Amino acid sequence: RAMAFPYQEAWDQLRARVYEDARAIGESLRKNGHLRGKTAQRAAGLASTFRLLNCQKDGELEELLGQLETLATSPIPKNGKRRREVEPIKGVLGEIARLTHASAEEVKRRAEPSRFRALEV
């Protein structure tokens, strides 16, 4: 097994966290049929945290998270609807998951037990 560089490992962990949060937000949308207040705050916090930690200058993911933040924090329409449209949010969450899935799988792979890890050097 190749040893990952510490920066790459940290970057993969950040992207894996984004993936897990995007999946959780999407699950909340499916369960509730709309974006609840705490979930909207989570989406905005995810975008803010990523902007602070984006040392790799991942513009595509930062842009998608910005779109998610905008959609999640936009005012609720006054035209008789009491909720935001969920389809645009679902679309952005799908793109975020697509971009971050490989990092999430890599972090999971590294965490799997290996019979060689049990050996003492």
Accessible surface in RSA format (square Angstrom, percent):
REM  Atomic radii and reference values for relative SASA: ProtOr
REM  Chains: A
REM  Algorithm: Lee & Richards
REM  Probe-radius: 1.40
REM  Slices: 20
REM RES _ NUM      All-atoms   Total-Side   Main-Chain    Non-polar    All polar
REM                ABS   REL    ABS   REL    ABS   REL    ABS   REL    ABS   REL
RES ARG A   1   180.02  75.6  93.33  47.6  86.69 206.4  64.15  87.7 115.87  70.2
RES ALA A   2    97.93  90.0  65.27 100.7  32.66  74.3  75.16 105.8  22.76  60.3
RES MET A   3   175.51  90.9 144.75  95.8  30.76  73.2 114.69  97.5  60.83  80.6
RES ALA A   4    24.25  22.3   8.37  12.9  15.89  36.1  17.22  24.3   7.03  18.6
RES PHE A   5   159.31  79.7 157.96  97.8   1.35   3.5 159.15  96.5   0.16   0.5
RES PRO A   6    97.83  71.3  88.24  80.4   9.58  34.8  93.90  77.5   3.93  24.4
RES TYR A   7   177.04  82.7 173.89  98.9   3.15   8.2 126.57  95.1  50.47  62.2
RES GLN A   8    77.58  43.4  76.28  55.7   1.30   3.1  29.53  62.9  48.05  36.4
RES GLU A   9    61.71  35.4  61.71  46.7   0.00   0.0   7.81  15.1  53.90  44.0
RES ALA A  10    58.13  53.4  50.21  77.5   7.91  18.0  52.86  74.4   5.27  14.0
RES TRP A  11    24.22   9.7  21.21  10.3   3.01   7.1  10.70   5.7  13.52  21.9
RES ASP A  12     9.35   6.6   9.35   9.3   0.00   0.0   0.00   0.0   9.35   9.3
RES GLN A  13    92.56  51.8  87.44  63.9   5.12  12.2  20.36  43.3  72.21  54.8
RES LEU A  14    26.20  14.6  21.58  15.4   4.63  11.6  25.48  17.9   0.72   1.9
RES ARG A  15    27.93  11.7  27.93  14.2   0.00   0.0   2.94   4.0  24.99  15.1
RES ALA A  16     9.07   8.3   8.84  13.6   0.23   0.5   9.07  12.8   0.00   0.0
RES ARG A  17   146.64  61.6 143.53  73.2   3.12   7.4  46.62  63.7 100.03  60.6
RES VAL A  18     0.27   0.2   0.27   0.2   0.00   0.0   0.27   0.2   0.00   0.0
RES TYR A  19    21.97  10.3  21.97  12.5   0.00   0.0  11.17   8.4  10.80  13.3
RES GLU A  20    96.85  55.6  93.61  70.8   3.24   7.7  38.46  74.4  58.39  47.7
RES ASP A  21    10.81   7.6  10.81  10.8   0.00   0.0   0.00   0.0  10.81  10.8
RES ALA A  22     2.64   2.4   0.41   0.6   2.24   5.1   0.89   1.2   1.76   4.7
RES ARG A  23   131.80  55.3 124.00  63.2   7.80  18.6  27.44  37.5 104.37  63.3
RES ALA A  24    35.94  33.0  23.82  36.8  12.13  27.6  30.54  43.0   5.40  14.3
RES ILE A  25     0.01   0.0   0.01   0.0   0.00   0.0   0.01   0.0   0.00   0.0
RES GLY A  26     5.76   7.1   0.00   N/A   5.76   7.1   5.05  13.9   0.71   1.6
RES GLU A  27    93.70  53.8  93.70  70.9   0.00   0.0  43.55  84.2  50.14  40.9
RES SER A  28    21.00  17.7  16.40  21.9   4.60  10.6  18.03  38.4   2.97   4.2
RES LEU A  29     1.96   1.1   0.01   0.0   1.95   4.9   0.05   0.0   1.91   5.2
RES ARG A  30   143.96  60.4 114.75  58.5  29.21  69.6  61.99  84.7  81.97  49.7
RES LYS A  31   167.71  81.8 130.02  79.8  37.69  89.7  83.58  75.2  84.12  89.6
RES ASN A  32    45.83  31.6  22.23  21.5  23.60  56.8   7.27  17.5  38.56  37.3
RES GLY A  33    51.42  63.4   0.00   N/A  51.42  63.4  32.51  89.2  18.91  42.4
RES HIS A  34    34.59  18.9  34.57  24.0   0.02   0.0  20.51  21.1  14.08  16.4
RES LEU A  35    10.50   5.8   0.56   0.4   9.94  25.0   0.64   0.5   9.86  26.5
RES ARG A  36   128.74  54.1 124.91  63.7   3.82   9.1  19.63  26.8 109.11  66.1
RES GLY A  37    52.76  65.1   0.00   N/A  52.76  65.1  38.55 105.8  14.21  31.8
RES LYS A  38   164.40  80.2 156.71  96.2   7.69  18.3 107.83  97.1  56.56  60.2
RES THR A  39    17.37  12.4  15.20  15.4   2.18   5.2   4.26   5.7  13.12  19.8
RES ALA A  40     8.47   7.8   8.31  12.8   0.16   0.4   8.47  11.9   0.00   0.0
RES GLN A  41   116.43  65.1 105.25  76.9  11.18  26.6  42.49  90.4  73.94  56.1
RES ARG A  42   105.83  44.4  94.82  48.3  11.02  26.2  43.27  59.1  62.56  37.9
RES ALA A  43     0.00   0.0   0.00   0.0   0.00   0.0   0.00   0.0   0.00   0.0
RES ALA A  44    20.04  18.4  18.99  29.3   1.05   2.4  19.34  27.2   0.70   1.9
RES GLY A  45    33.79  41.7   0.00   N/A  33.79  41.7  32.94  90.4   0.84   1.9
RES LEU A  46    14.40   8.0   8.07   5.8   6.34  15.9  12.89   9.1   1.51   4.1
RES ALA A  47     0.46   0.4   0.02   0.0   0.44   1.0   0.02   0.0   0.44   1.2
RES SER A  48    46.27  39.1  45.30  60.5   0.97   2.2  15.65  33.3  30.62  42.9
RES THR A  49    64.25  45.7  63.93  64.8   0.33   0.8  37.11  49.8  27.15  41.0
RES PHE A  50     0.99   0.5   0.58   0.4   0.41   1.1   0.73   0.4   0.25   0.7
RES ARG A  51   106.00  44.5  86.09  43.9  19.91  47.4  41.64  56.9  64.37  39.0
RES LEU A  52   151.29  84.3 119.24  85.3  32.05  80.6 122.61  86.1  28.68  77.2
RES LEU A  53    96.67  53.8  88.26  63.1   8.40  21.1  92.51  65.0   4.15  11.2
RES ASN A  54    10.27   7.1   4.04   3.9   6.23  15.0   3.71   8.9   6.56   6.3
RES CYS A  55    94.55  71.5  64.91  72.4  29.64  69.7  45.13 114.3  49.43  53.3
RES GLN A  56    85.11  47.6  61.57  45.0  23.54  56.0  11.18  23.8  73.93  56.1
RES LYS A  57   167.22  81.6 145.27  89.1  21.96  52.3 102.47  92.2  64.76  69.0
RES ASP A  58    28.81  20.2  21.07  21.0   7.74  18.3  13.92  32.8  14.89  14.9
RES GLY A  59    46.93  57.9   0.00   N/A  46.93  57.9  37.08 101.7   9.86  22.1
RES GLU A  60    98.14  56.3  86.96  65.8  11.18  26.6  39.58  76.6  58.56  47.8
RES LEU A  61     0.00   0.0   0.00   0.0   0.00   0.0   0.00   0.0   0.00   0.0
RES GLU A  62    59.70  34.3  57.00  43.1   2.70   6.4  15.26  29.5  44.43  36.3
RES GLU A  63   112.29  64.5 101.15  76.5  11.14  26.5  39.26  75.9  73.02  59.6
RES LEU A  64    20.28  11.3  20.28  14.5   0.00   0.0  20.28  14.2   0.00   0.0
RES LEU A  65     1.49   0.8   1.49   1.1   0.00   0.0   1.49   1.0   0.00   0.0
RES GLY A  66    21.06  26.0   0.00   N/A  21.06  26.0  19.62  53.8   1.44   3.2
RES GLN A  67    72.87  40.7  67.56  49.4   5.31  12.6  32.28  68.7  40.59  30.8
RES LEU A  68     0.17   0.1   0.17   0.1   0.00   0.0   0.17   0.1   0.00   0.0
RES GLU A  69    39.52  22.7  39.52  29.9   0.00   0.0  10.09  19.5  29.43  24.0
RES THR A  70    91.78  65.3  86.97  88.2   4.82  11.5  64.19  86.2  27.60  41.7
RES LEU A  71    49.92  27.8  48.41  34.6   1.51   3.8  48.62  34.1   1.30   3.5
RES ALA A  72     0.06   0.1   0.00   0.0   0.06   0.1   0.00   0.0   0.06   0.2
RES THR A  73    77.19  54.9  50.80  51.5  26.39  62.9  40.58  54.5  36.62  55.4
RES SER A  74    38.49  32.5  33.59  44.8   4.90  11.3  28.56  60.8   9.93  13.9
RES PRO A  75   119.87  87.4 100.02  91.2  19.85  72.1 110.56  91.3   9.30  57.8
RES ILE A  76    77.01  43.8  68.97  51.4   8.04  19.4  68.97  49.7   8.04  21.8
RES PRO A  77    48.36  35.2  33.34  30.4  15.02  54.6  44.39  36.6   3.98  24.7
RES LYS A  78   197.70  96.4 163.33 100.2  34.37  81.8 115.70 104.1  82.00  87.3
RES ASN A  79   112.94  77.9  75.83  73.3  37.11  89.4  48.46 116.6  64.48  62.3
RES GLY A  80    72.62  89.6   0.00   N/A  72.62  89.6  43.73 120.0  28.89  64.7
RES LYS A  81   107.39  52.4  97.61  59.9   9.77  23.3  68.97  62.1  38.42  40.9
RES ARG A  82   197.68  83.0 182.78  93.2  14.90  35.5  64.06  87.5 133.62  81.0
RES ARG A  83   126.25  53.0 121.13  61.7   5.12  12.2  33.76  46.1  92.49  56.1
RES ARG A  84    44.74  18.8  35.47  18.1   9.27  22.1   8.01  10.9  36.73  22.3
RES GLU A  85    92.60  53.2  83.83  63.4   8.77  20.9  44.98  87.0  47.62  38.9
RES VAL A  86    28.12  18.5  26.24  23.8   1.88   4.5  26.24  22.8   1.88   5.1
RES GLU A  87   112.64  64.7 107.18  81.1   5.46  13.0  58.36 112.9  54.29  44.3
RES PRO A  88    62.78  45.8  49.84  45.4  12.94  47.0  61.54  50.8   1.24   7.7
RES ILE A  89     0.72   0.4   0.72   0.5   0.00   0.0   0.72   0.5   0.00   0.0
RES LYS A  90    77.09  37.6  67.85  41.6   9.25  22.0  32.68  29.4  44.41  47.3
RES GLY A  91    42.66  52.6   0.00   N/A  42.66  52.6  39.00 107.0   3.65   8.2
RES VAL A  92    14.18   9.3  13.23  12.0   0.95   2.3  13.86  12.0   0.32   0.9
RES LEU A  93     9.89   5.5   8.44   6.0   1.45   3.6   8.86   6.2   1.03   2.8
RES GLY A  94    40.71  50.2   0.00   N/A  40.71  50.2  33.97  93.2   6.74  15.1
RES GLU A  95    71.51  41.1  71.02  53.7   0.49   1.2  24.47  47.3  47.04  38.4
RES ILE A  96     0.00   0.0   0.00   0.0   0.00   0.0   0.00   0.0   0.00   0.0
RES ALA A  97    22.47  20.7  21.84  33.7   0.63   1.4  22.21  31.3   0.26   0.7
RES ARG A  98   139.10  58.4 114.50  58.4  24.60  58.6  74.43 101.7  64.67  39.2
RES LEU A  99    32.59  18.1  22.49  16.1  10.10  25.4  24.70  17.3   7.89  21.2
RES THR A 100     0.00   0.0   0.00   0.0   0.00   0.0   0.00   0.0   0.00   0.0
RES HIS A 101    79.28  43.3  79.28  55.1   0.00   0.0  47.02  48.5  32.26  37.5
RES ALA A 102    76.74  70.6  66.21 102.2  10.53  24.0  70.87  99.8   5.86  15.5
RES SER A 103    10.96   9.3   8.34  11.1   2.62   6.0   2.25   4.8   8.71  12.2
RES ALA A 104    10.21   9.4   4.76   7.3   5.44  12.4   5.37   7.6   4.83  12.8
RES GLU A 105    70.88  40.7  67.81  51.3   3.08   7.3  28.29  54.7  42.60  34.8
RES GLU A 106    48.47  27.8  45.42  34.4   3.05   7.3  18.39  35.6  30.08  24.6
RES VAL A 107    38.16  25.1  36.96  33.5   1.20   2.9  37.29  32.4   0.87   2.4
RES LYS A 108   120.81  58.9 116.37  71.4   4.43  10.6  74.93  67.4  45.88  48.9
RES ARG A 109    85.72  36.0  84.42  43.0   1.30   3.1  56.83  77.7  28.89  17.5
RES ARG A 110    42.52  17.9  37.69  19.2   4.83  11.5  31.05  42.4  11.47   7.0
RES ALA A 111    77.96  71.7  47.30  73.0  30.65  69.7  57.19  80.5  20.77  55.0
RES GLU A 112    84.36  48.4  81.51  61.7   2.85   6.8  27.15  52.5  57.21  46.7
RES PRO A 113   128.72  93.8 102.64  93.6  26.08  94.8 109.42  90.3  19.30 119.9
RES SER A 114    27.76  23.5  14.30  19.1  13.46  31.0  10.53  22.4  17.23  24.1
RES ARG A 115   192.51  80.8 171.19  87.3  21.32  50.8  76.15 104.1 116.36  70.5
RES PHE A 116   134.59  67.3 124.20  76.9  10.39  27.0 124.44  75.4  10.15  29.1
RES ARG A 117   128.19  53.8  96.78  49.3  31.42  74.8  65.24  89.2  62.96  38.2
RES ALA A 118    85.37  78.5  51.62  79.7  33.75  76.8  63.44  89.3  21.93  58.1
RES LEU A 119   119.73  66.7 107.16  76.7  12.57  31.6 109.40  76.8  10.33  27.8
RES GLU A 120   170.46  97.9 136.56 103.3  33.90  80.7  53.97 104.4 116.49  95.1
RES VAL A 121   196.54 129.3 127.17 115.1  69.36 167.1 153.13 133.1  43.40 117.7
END  Absolute sums over single chains surface
CHAIN  1 A     8347.6       6826.8       1520.8       4746.5       3601.0
END  Absolute sums over all chains
TOTAL          8347.6       6826.8       1520.8       4746.5       3601.0
